[in-house]
Amino acid sequence: MNQNNPFTIKATVELNFENSKTRDISYNSFLPELEKLNTKRSKIKIEKKENLLIFHIESSDITAFRASISDIIGLGRIVENTLKLCE
């Protein structure tokens, strides 16, 4: 992380799915994008647990943290809209 900042920001975001199949589809969809989202200022790691997708964010500044949260929200919107279309 950035050495010029006196702090880092760490957060965990959990997306809870109805079942592990939907979780796995979402996980596999997001995984290729993950590498592109990691920067010098912010890192996102993702893990699967039960019916959850868990995002671990570590950022060196507020702006980078906000961008990471926005990326996760964007994924959530895509998943939500896709699930609605499949109903």
C-alpha positions, 0 to 999 in steps of 0.5 A: 500500500501507499507509504505516504498515507498514515493509514489503510482502510480494511473492510469486508463485504458479504453477498448472501445467496439463496444457494451455493450454485448461484454463489458459484456462478457469481464467483466464476463471473467475477473472478476474471475481473478481479485481477484488473481491479487490484491496483497499487492503492487497493486490493480486493480478495474474494472467497466462497463460504457456505452461500456467501461471497466474501470480499476483503478490501484493503485500500491505502486511501479513501478514493481507492476504497470508494472505487473498490466498493463501487466495483463490488456494487456493480457486480451485485447489480449485474448478478441481481439483474441476471437473476431477475431475467432468469426467473 
